């Protein structure tokens, strides 16, 4: 996995760029459709990542509030 991850991070954008170039060579309008599809997929992925991060922040904040209320003494107790 030490070698595979950097290779994927480098090869994927290169492959996408070459695919867009080949789409342009094959049919000029095809590259517009390919770019639109790639943009849609990118927005969908970004939305999922943002939702997961927001939910993790909310869960962490709720756990912190629960910890704080568990440690505060109640009124009337000694």
Buried (B, 14 or more C-beta within 10 A) or exposed (E): EEEEEEEEEEEEEEEEEEEBEEBBEEEEEBBEEBBEEEEEEEEEEEEEEEEEEEEEEEEEEEEEEEEEEEEEEEEEEE
